Structure formats: structure tokens, C-alpha cells
Amino acid sequence: MKEMKIVKTPYEKHIFVCCNVKADGTGCGTRGGEELRVELKKQGLEKGLTKLRVNRSGCLGFCEESIAVAVYPEGKFMLDVKVEGVRLEDF
């Protein structure tokens, strides 16, 4: 078994957008989580931000409230984010 290796992240900012769909059909993935992720990624590419990573995440624990977004290294969670009018600068 190989030994675990720790490496420094190449990203200055990492955004995780919940795209979870629960077994009962609810969750951020049914509220536009994937569309939000795509839009944030598109804005980053348009701005040439090569040290930004925008990923899907599983449940962040706020699916009952709204789409949840976690932003690192700030360690902040954002709720009630809507794809309409979203600006990458707000993250």
C-alpha cells in the first residue's frame, strides 16, 4: 500500500456547489445547483481565472433551505444563491 502524500493545492479559490438529489427527489440538485455550478465555472473561464476550481458537491446540510455553496479557503457557506444574476465576484 502506498503512503499517503500531501500536496499543496494549485488553486487560490475552490467553490463547491451542492448538486445533491435525495432519494425523495428533493435537494439542491433539483433547485438549480448544477446550473449554478456551470454558470460560475463559465464566468471563471471567461475571466481567465486559472487558479479557480468550481466543483459539484454532495449534500452540504442545507438542502431543506436552498442551494448551498461552500467557498475555500475562506471557509464560508452561502445560501439562497440563485443562478439569475449571480456574479463570481461575490464569492
C-alpha positions as CSV (number, residue, x, y, z in Angstrom):
1,M,0.0,0.0,0.0
2,K,1.3,3.4,-1.0
3,E,1.9,6.0,1.7
4,M,-0.5,8.9,1.7
5,K,1.0,12.1,0.1
6,I,0.0,15.6,1.0
7,V,0.4,18.2,-1.8
8,K,-0.3,22.0,-1.9
9,T,-3.4,22.9,-3.9
10,P,-2.8,24.7,-7.1
11,Y,-6.0,26.7,-6.6
12,E,-6.4,30.1,-4.9
13,K,-10.1,29.6,-4.5
14,H,-12.2,26.4,-4.5
15,I,-16.0,26.7,-4.8
16,F,-18.2,23.6,-4.0
17,V,-21.8,23.8,-5.2
18,C,-24.2,21.3,-3.8
19,C,-25.8,19.3,-6.6
20,N,-27.3,16.6,-4.4
21,V,-30.5,14.9,-5.3
22,K,-32.0,13.0,-2.4
23,A,-33.9,9.7,-2.8
24,D,-37.2,11.5,-2.4
25,G,-36.4,13.8,-5.3
26,T,-35.6,16.9,-3.3
27,G,-32.3,18.7,-2.7
28,C,-30.0,21.4,-4.2
29,G,-29.7,19.4,-7.5
30,T,-33.4,19.9,-8.1
31,R,-33.3,23.6,-7.3
32,G,-30.7,24.5,-9.9
33,G,-27.4,23.5,-8.2
34,E,-25.9,22.2,-11.4
35,E,-26.9,25.2,-13.4
36,L,-25.3,27.5,-10.8
37,R,-22.1,25.5,-10.9
38,V,-22.0,25.7,-14.7
39,E,-22.5,29.4,-14.6
40,L,-19.8,30.1,-12.0
41,K,-17.4,27.9,-13.9
42,K,-18.3,29.7,-17.2
43,Q,-17.6,33.1,-15.6
44,G,-14.3,31.9,-14.2
45,L,-13.2,30.7,-17.7
46,E,-14.3,33.9,-19.3
47,K,-12.2,35.9,-16.8
48,G,-9.2,33.6,-17.4
49,L,-9.1,32.5,-13.7
50,T,-6.8,29.5,-13.9
51,K,-6.4,29.2,-10.1
52,L,-10.2,28.8,-9.5
53,R,-11.9,25.5,-9.2
54,V,-15.7,25.1,-9.3
55,N,-16.9,21.6,-8.3
56,R,-20.1,19.7,-7.6
57,S,-20.5,18.6,-4.0
58,G,-22.8,16.2,-2.3
59,C,-25.1,17.4,0.5
60,L,-23.7,20.3,2.5
61,G,-26.5,20.0,5.0
62,F,-28.7,22.9,3.8
63,C,-30.9,21.2,1.2
64,E,-34.0,22.0,3.1
65,E,-33.3,25.7,2.9
66,S,-31.8,26.5,-0.5
67,I,-28.8,25.7,-2.8
68,A,-25.7,25.7,-0.6
69,V,-22.3,26.8,-1.8
70,A,-19.0,26.3,0.2
71,V,-16.1,28.6,-0.6
72,Y,-12.5,27.9,0.4
73,P,-10.0,29.0,1.6
74,E,-12.4,31.4,3.2
75,G,-14.4,28.6,4.7
76,K,-17.7,30.3,4.2
77,F,-21.1,28.8,3.3
78,M,-23.5,30.8,1.1
79,L,-27.2,30.1,0.9
80,D,-30.1,31.4,-1.2
81,V,-27.7,31.7,-4.2
82,K,-29.6,32.0,-7.5
83,V,-28.2,31.4,-11.0
84,E,-30.0,34.5,-12.2
85,G,-27.7,37.5,-11.7
86,V,-25.0,35.5,-9.9
87,R,-21.6,37.2,-10.0
88,L,-18.4,35.3,-9.4
89,E,-17.0,38.4,-7.7
90,D,-19.5,37.8,-4.8
91,F,-17.6,34.6,-3.9
